[in-house]
Amino acid sequence: MPGGRRRERGRAKRPSRAERHQRARAAGAKAAVRRAEHDIEITLPERRSEPDTVVAHLGPTNSGKTYHALEFLKQRGRGVYAGPLRMLAQEAHRRLSAELGAERVGLVTGEERINEHAPITCCTVEMAPAAGEVLVLDEVQWADDPERGSAWTRLLLGGEYRHILLLGALDAEPLVLRAFPDVEIKVFERKLPLEFVGERSLRSLTPGTVVVAFSRKAVLALAGEINRMHPGRVSVLYGAMPLASRREEIDRFLAGASDVTVATDVLGHGVNLPCETLLFAETTKFDGAERRDLLPWELAQIAGRAGRFGLVERGHVGVLTGVPWASADPGIVESALQPHIRLPSGHLGYRIVEEARIRPRLSDLGIDDPRRLDAALAAWHRVATREWAHESWLAVESLSPIRGRLAAVQRRLAERDRQLSLDDTWRLVNAPVDEDNADLLATLALALAGDRAQRPLLAFLLDTARLRDADLEEAEQAGRTASILRWFALQYPGVGGVTIERAAELEQAAAARVVARLRIEVDEPTVGRCRSCGTTCAPWFPLCDRCFRRQR
């Protein structure tokens, strides 16, 4: 090598100091996990006494299984309805309050408390009490959810109720039988049959139609296109909307103020929106890792919303045509309308749900120092996976979300030289916060640790005046922030200046702003329109093909 020393062949390059430090940290973390394994105790909830009755109502959407379960709850007069989503709990609360009187029904979710000591409580599954007279546990197949299933599993294993009613898809029959071998299973059939109607064009949409796509941008773009033919008669639903915004859009559709709703698969997750016709604009979705075809059970869960009992004789399901960038496979949709997997009882379902997920309680981890929490979680996961590797209907819930929140909280605490107790750390990292809002959770951790420097930021976030000129995405984010702040205010009233009243006010303001901006976006679309010429284009691109070629 001219001008330098020739490197000897075969001699490995010495790792840099940073690489050596990183390897040492990784080795130290592995050693900490191995040490933590010795303190892990795998314990499961247990009942002291068995329930008098366990009944499973299994069947598809619009089959009446929830109606009959709530009738039993009303007759007994005391008990709990537990659903997977805040919106489902709110819907049950509204329904039962109207029938029994507001004083007899309470609402308890992570973000709100209304008459929480009432004889009948409607709640999210995580907030369900451990004991009572009647438990109506909705969407029992969620016990197999990789990130939330443990909330269902703990009630299945240890809920101390005299009467337990399990509601869910017929697919959950194997799971129900494993949890309660002597369960009484009642199979419910749809009140209205589903009919495949093939392709329907944009111009042929009739009142009472729901169009389904699988991203926020696709929904907004479709709403803009449909609004051209139904001006002012289109409503919108997607997951990023605050709950009050969703409720307003649903009410518009049910009352006939809008003819068509464009929605994401939020329809398959607890939104009760019966319609006459449901059309798929897409049959693929991005699941966080790849874009794939929808599975038959996913399509069937959404398609089940078609049909208004008492108003039409059958529900109509098809695919939407006439949108250049949207394409749905009619064959996939038609085949999904008929279940095809045989269950142990001989009934047909869409999949076999036979496992229930579980994750640790703080007492299972054997630690008293929050700095050891991450290693203890990793150790519990390893020990539990070995314990249930063979001949068990229990599986380990993913701990990646909680460990991600823990890393964000501990990093910010270390930066500000602050500390939290183990109990407070555990409560915070179990907050209903997704990874996009981990920074807000870390800010709340600092406020709880006494860092007054966080108060101005929290005051800004709570200020509804900042929404005056907010665009749609900013208003949606404010709604998510408000939900997290409501949760925090219930756990730690007044800390950092966060109160339930201010957080609720922010949530209401965000919902109102979202509805207002949606009306503008649907009437004067920016998503799905070329920024240069204004013609229709795919919503994930800013320019149409012609304008893109011109600019190259």
N, C-alpha and C positions, 0 to 999 in steps of 0.2 A: 504494500500500500504506500504510494508516494507520500512523503511528508508525514508519515505516522508509523506507529508500530503495527505489525501484522498480527491480527487476532488469531490465536491458536484454534485450529479446527477441533470441533466437538466440545469445546469448553462452553458451558452454559453461562449465559449472562446473569450476573448477580442481581437479585431483586432490588428494586429501589427501597429507600427507607419507608416510603408510604406503603409499598406493597408488603414489606415485612411487618409493618404495624397492622395492616389490614388482616394479614394472615394470623397474627397473634391474637387479634380481637376475635376472629372467627373461631380459633381454637379455644379461646377462653369461654366464648358463648357455648360451645359444644360441651365443654367440661361443666359449666354451670347447669346445663340441662341434665347431664348425667347425674350430678349431685342432687338436683331437685327431684329426680325420679324416686329417691328413697323416701321422700316425705309425702308423696302423692297417695291419697286414699280414694279409691273408686267407690262411691256410694250412690245409691239410687233412691229416689223417693219411694216410700212404702205406705200402704194404708193400714191403719189400726183396725178398721172394720170395713167389710165389703158393702157396696151399695145394695139397696133393696132391689133396684131394677137397673138394667143397662139395655137401652134400645138404640139401634142404629137406623137412621133414616138415610138410605142410600139411593141415589138416582141423579138424573141430569138436571140442568137448569130448567126452571119453569115446570117443576113436577109437583110442587106443593109441600116438599119435605120440611122447609123452614116454617111454613104456615102452621102445620100440624104440631111442630115442636113448640112454637110460641104459644099455641093454644093450650098445650099441657102446662107450660110455665105460668100462664095466666090463671089456669084452674088451681094450681097449687098455691099461687099467691106469693111465693118467696123463691128467690133463686137468681141465677146469673145467665145472661146470654153473652157468650164470648166469641168474637169474630176476629178475622185476621187483620182488618183494616179499621182505622178510625172512622172512615165514612160508613162502613157497615154497622159499626156500633151506634153511630149517630142515627142511621136510618131505623134501626130497631128501637132506639130510644124514642124517636118521633112517633113511630107507629104505636108502641105500647102506651106512651103518654096520652095519645089521642083516645085510646080505648079505655084506659084504666084511670086516667087523671095524672097530672104532672107530679103530684105529691107522692105517688106510689112507685115512681120509676126514676132511677138515677142513671147518670152517665159518668164513666170513669175511663179515661185514656191517659196516655203519657202526657198529653197537653192540656187536659181540662178535667174539671170535677164539677158535676151538677148533682145536687141532692144525693151525695154518694152513700148515705146511710139508709136510703129507701129500701123497702123490702125486695124490690126487683132491680137489679143492676145490669146495665148494658155496658160492655167493656171490650177492649182489645184483649187478646188471649194473654199477653204478658202481664196484664193488670188484674187478671181473674183471681179472686181469693182462693185460698187452699181448701176451704170447706164451705158447706151450705146445704140447702134443701134440694134444689134442682140445678144441674149444670147442663146448659145447651151449648155444646162445643161445635162450632161451625167449621166447615172446610177441614175436616179431620185429616184429609190427605196431606195437608201442610205439615204434618208431623215429619214428613220426609224432606222438607225444605232444607237445603244444606246450610242456610244461614239463620233460620228462625225456628226450625222444627222443634227445638228443645222445649219451647213454651207449651206446645201441644203435648209433647211426650211426658212432661212433668205432671200434667193433669191426668193423662191416661194412666200413669203409674201410681200417683199418690193423691189425686183429688178426693177429698173426704165429703162426698155428696150422697144423699139418700137415693136420688134418682139422677142417672146420667143419660143424656140423649146426645148421640154422635151424629152429626150431619156431614154429608160429603158425597163425592162421586162414587159410583159403584166400583170404580177401580180400587178404592180403599178397603174393600171387603177383606182381603188377606190380612191387612194391618189390624183391622178391627178384631178379627178372630184371634190374632196373636195376643192382643192386649186383653181381650175378654172372651175366652173360649166359649162361655155360655151366653153370649150376647143374643138378644132377639133382633133379628135383622128384618126390617121392613123395606121392601124394594118399591120405589116410586117410579111411575112412568110419566113421561111428558104429557101435559094436558092437551097440547096441540102437536100434531106431527110436523116434521120439517120437510119441505119440498124444495128440491133443487130446480132453480128456474134458469140456469145457464147464464148467458151474457146479457147485461143490461148497459145501455149507453148512457153517457152523461145527460143527453137530452130527454131520456125516457124516465128519469127519476120521479117517483111519485111521493106525495106526502106520507110521512111515517117511515122513511128510509134511513138506515144508518150505513155509512160507508166507512170501511176500516182500512187503515194503513198502519205502518209500523215504525214511524218516527215523527217527531214533532214537526220537522220541516215538511215532510210529505203531507201531513194532516193540514197544515196551514196552506200549502200550495193547492191541495184539492178543494179546500173550503173556498179559496179565491176563485177557482174555476167554476165550481158549482154555483157560487153567488151570482155569476154573470147571468145564469138562467133562472135563479130564484132570488132576486135581490132582497136582502134583508131577512131572508127566511132560512138562514144556515146557522147552526150552532156547532160548537167545537168542544172536544174533550181530549185531554192528554195528561200524562202523569205529572208534568211540571206545574200544572195549574194549582193554585191554592184550593182547598176544599170548598170554600164558599163560592168560588168561581165555577167550579164543577157543578155545584148544586144549582146555581142560577141557570147554567146552560141546560142541565137536565130538565129543570122545571119548564123552561121555554119550550123544549121539545114535547114534553108530556102534555103541556097545555095547548099545543098546536100553534104557538107563536113562531116556531120554526118548523119547516117541512122536512129538512134533512139535517142529520148530525154527522159530522166527520170525526172519527175517534181513532185512538190507538187501541192496543190490546188491554188498556185499562178496563175495557168492557169485561174482560175475562177475570178480573181481580176485584170483584165485589161491587161494581157499579151496576145498579139495577135499572136498566134502561130497555124495557121491552119495546119492540118495534114491529112493524108489519113485514118489512123486507130488510135483509142485511146483505150487503155486497162487499166482497173483498176486492180492494184495489191492488193489493199485493199479497203474495203467499210466501214471501221470504222476509227474514228479519235479521238484523245484526244482534247477536246475543252477547256481545262483549268480547268475543274472541274471533268470530267469523260470521259471514252472512250465510244463512242456511235456510232450507225449506222449513216451513212450520210443521210441527209434528201433528199427527191426527188429533190427539187429545187437546192440543192448543187451539186448533181450528174449531173443534166441536164445542169447546167451552165458550168461545166467542159466538159461534153460530147459534148456540142455544138461546140467545137473547131475542131471536126472531119469533114473532108470534105474540099477539095481544089477546090473552084469554078473555072471551066474552065479546070481542070485537071482530075477530077474524077466525076462520075455520082452521087455518094452518099457517105456519111460519114459512116465509120464502127466503131462500138463501141462494146467492149467485156470485158472479164476479162483475166488476165494473170494466167497461171498455171505453175507448175514445180519449184516453189521456196518454200522449205519446211516451212519457217516461215511466208510467205505471203499468205493470203487467202482472196478472194473476193467472195461475194455472187452474182451469176449471176442473180438471181431473182430480187434482189434489183435494179441492174443496168438496166435490161430490162424493168421493170415497170416504171423506172424514165424517160424513153425516151418518154412517152406519158403523157401530162398534164391531170389532173383529177379533178381539183377544178373549179367549175363554177363561173365565174365572173359576175358582174351585167349586163354586155352587152350580156351575153350568151356565150362569148368566154371561153375557158378552160385555166387555168393557174396552177401554182404549189402551190401558197399560196395567201392569201389576204394581201396586203400591203395597209393600210388605215390610218396609223398614221404618223405624222412627229414630230421629236424631237426638243426641243428648250432648250437653256441654257442661263444664264444671260450674259449681258454686264456689264462692270464695273459700268456704270452709274445707273444700276438697283439696286445696292447693298446698296446705301446710306451711304457710309463710306468714310473717308479721312485718315484712319490710317491702314497701312498694317497688323498690329497686330490683327485687327478685321476681316481680310479677311476670315479666315476659318469659323468663326461663321456666317458671313454674307452669305457665300455660303450655309451652312447648312440651314440657315433660308430661303433663297430664294427657296431652294428645297422644303421645307415644305409648304411654301405659294403657290408656283406654283402647287404643287401636289393637294392641296385643290382646287385651282382655276379651274383646268382642269379635276377634278375627274369625272365630268358628262357631257355628250353630247358635247364632244370636240374631234376634230381630232388631237389635239396637245398633246404630252406627254413629260415628263421631261427627258432630257438627263442625263446619269450617270455623277455625279460629282466626283466619286471616283478617277479617274486618276488625275484630276487637284488638288484635295485636297492632294493626295499622293505626287505630285511634290512640292506643297506648303510646306508640312511638312518637306520634305528633305531640301528645300532651307532655311526655317526659322531656322531649327535646326543647320545647319552649320553656318549661320550668327550669331546666338546667341553664338555658341562656340567660334567664333573669335571676338565677340563684335562688329559686323558690322551691318549696316542698309542699306536698299534700300528704295527708294520712292515707293509709292503705284503703280504708273504707271509702273515702272520698274519691280516690283514684279509681277504684273498682266501679263506683256508681257512675262516674263520668264516662269511662270507656265503654260502659254498657248503654250509653245514651243512643236514642234513635237518630243517628247521624251517619250520612254516607261519606265516602272518602272525599268528595268535593267540598265538604264543609268541615273537614278536620281542623283547619286553621281557626274557625270560629270556636270549636270545642276547646282548642288550646288556649284561646283568649279567655274563655270562661274559666278554665282551670287556673289561669293566672289571677283572675279576679277573685276566685275562691281562696287562693293562696295569699290574698291581701295586697296584691299589686295594684295600687290605685291608678297607675298609668293606663290601665285598660278602660277606666270609666269613660273618658272622652270618646273612645271608639264605640263602646256600647251605647252611649248616649246618641251618637250619630246614627247607629244602626236602628235605634228605636224611634228616631225622629220621622214622623210620617210626612213632614214637609218635603223631605228629599225625594218623595215619589211624585211630586207635582209635575215634573217633566220627564219622568222615567219612561224608557221604552219598554217593550213587552218583556224582554229577557230580564231587565233590571227589576221589573215588578214581580216576575216569577221568582227570582232569587230572593227578593224581600219577603215573599211568602214563605219560602223554605227557612229563611233566617227567623222569621216570626215563630214558626212552629218549634224550632230548636230553643228559642228564648222562652217560649211558654213552658216547655219541659223543664228548663233550668229554673225558672221562677217557682215552679211547683216544688222542686227539690230544695232550693235555697232561696226563700223569699227575700227580695230586696238586695241580695248580694250584687255588687257592681252597679247598683241602680236599676236592676232588672226586676220588674214587677209583672204579675200576671195581667194586670189591667193594661199596662203599656204594651206588652207583647201582643195581647188580644187586639188592641187598637191598631197596631202595625199590621197584623194579619188581615183585619177587615179592610184597611186602606189598600193593602197590596192586592187583595181579591177584587176590590172595586176598580183599581187601576188596570188589572189584567183584563177584566171584562171590557172596559172602555177601549183599551188598546187592541183587543181582539176585534171589536167592531170595525175599527179603522183598518186593521190588517186584512180583514176579510173583504171589506168594501174597496180598499185601495191596496192590493197585494204588492208586497216587495219580495216575499219568498215565492220561488217558482216563476219569477218574471225576470227577463234579461235586463240587467242594469243599463245596458246601452240603448236597446231598441224597444224594450218593454213587452216583447212577445213571450209566449209561454216557453219555459225551459225547465230542465230538471232542477228540483229545489236545492240540490247539493252543489250546483254550479252557479256562479254569478252571471255567466254570459251564455247566450244560446250558441249553437255550433257555428252559425254564420258570422256572428260578431267575434267569436273567439278566433276563427280563421283570419278575419280581417286584421286582428291585432298582432298576429304572429309575425 
